[in-house]
Amino acid sequence: MSSGGQREQWATRIGFIFAAVGSAVGLGNIWRFPFQVGQEGGAAFLVIYLLFIVLIGFPAMLIEFVVGRHTERNPVGALQEIGAGAWRYVGWIFIATGFVILSYYSVVAGWTIRYTLLGLQDDYIADAAEAEAQFVTLASGLDAIFLHAIFMVAVIAIVAYGIERGIELAVKVMIPAIIVIMLGLAVYVATLEGASEAYSYYLSPEWGVIAAEWQSILPAAAGQAFFTLSLGMGVMITYASYLGEDRNLAEDSAIIIGFDTAIAFVTGLIVFPVLFTAGVAPGDPGAGAIFVSLAAAFGDLTFGWLIGAIFFATVAIAALSSAISLMEVVVSYAIDELDLDRVTATLAIGGAIFLLGIPSAYDLVLLDLFDLFADQILLVLGGLLLAILVSWSLSTLAIEELERGIGDLGSLGTAWIWAVRIPVVLVLVVALVLGILDYYEFLSGDFAAWLEE
């Protein structure tokens, strides 16, 4: 731990919960979730995703929480303390994951700023082909790099102020705002003429789709569950390292997951009625799908410019709440292990992340290169290795840490450990293998074609 003074802590419980919810409720919910649902078969994907949230997400989040609170250190320091041999280096996967994700995440967040401005200027284009051309123009090049820089400046400013005065204060404003706006939008779109058909697509699963497409649905759902809950990034380890000893980690985890999943679900209730009303197909693949589809849909609706501006502004706020958590993971490492002061660490790391994000802002294929690698490989690999280490080698330590603030768990503690040892590990192994195969297919397909151009 840094010798620079006493480690920071959350001032209030609600501050910690809002920060963790803010990390989870970001682009993973509002940008990635709808296009994953559309790309992977609608309600069929939703069913698998919700199962993963409960069976995989909850026990995996508890693993990260107990490691963070027990060690009171960043992911690298935490694994060096509890691991032995090669396990001591697993923490670097979390640092690398957060670093890579934030580099392109900031670029996507810049798109949300641009599309908010487009709405205020009433510049959404109803024609799908023209909307796609508009997106390609705006999503890469100097415009994208500039907005990437603007967003990173905001992230750096908040994180530099620290846990209590920066992150906690910011999320206490952002999270209630996101919840209120999303609920209001959900009520509005329920009045659209395409709402009924959209709800059927989103809420009525076709079981044959799951049987036929499970090879693609499984890694996508596992990656989405980890991405949206900020697992495998080191965020929950880092945030839990600022917790007091008397906190009920299981209760906090349930609240965080409940808020996150509810907002992801409500996002679908907003997005799909808009798309179906405008006659826009929800299944287009790619990082820009939701921008192209929604912009075209908003361009076709009465007052679509206003609804679109509100929606994309909400996405931008959610992106900021997540980005500060990703930045904090790497900054926490620099403070704890390199003994840097917070401002210096934040400026240096923020600058480096901005530079790494420039390729993603330059070309969409490079953004996909980073996104698929981080989402389907790094995230799952980090979560898998931590689950194996803690559940098989440190189970007694984990149960004892979880019992602090709760009391004797009895057989529930053992049940939790076995849930991690078998179902969580097996699902993550399968998801990792399938994710590697998907990434290889991308490298030999779209990326190879891009290199040849």
Buried (B, 14 or more C-beta within 10 A) or exposed (E): BBEEEEBBBBBEBBBBBBBBBBBBBBBBBBBBBBBBBBBBBBBBBBBBBBBBBEBBBBBBBBBBBBBBBBBBBBBBBBBBBBBEEEBBEBBBBBBBBBBBBBBBBBBBBBBBBBBBBBBBEEBBBBEBEBBBEBBEEBBBEEBBBBBBBEBBEBBBBBBBBBBBEBBBBBBBEBBEBBBEBBBEBBEBBBEBEBBEEBBEBBBEBEEEBBEEBBEBBBBBBBBBBBBBBBBBBBBBBBBBBBBEEEBBBBEBBBBBBEBBBBBBBBBBBBBBBBBBBBEBEBBBEBBBBBBBBBBBBBBBBEEBBBBBBBBBBBBBBBBBBBBBBBBBBBBBBBBBBEEBEBBBBBBBBBEEBBEBBBBBBBBBBBBBBBBBBBBBBBBBBBBBBBBBBBBEBBBEBBBBBBBBBBEEBEEBBEEBBBBBBEEBBEBBEBBBEBBBEBBEEBBEEBBEEBEEE
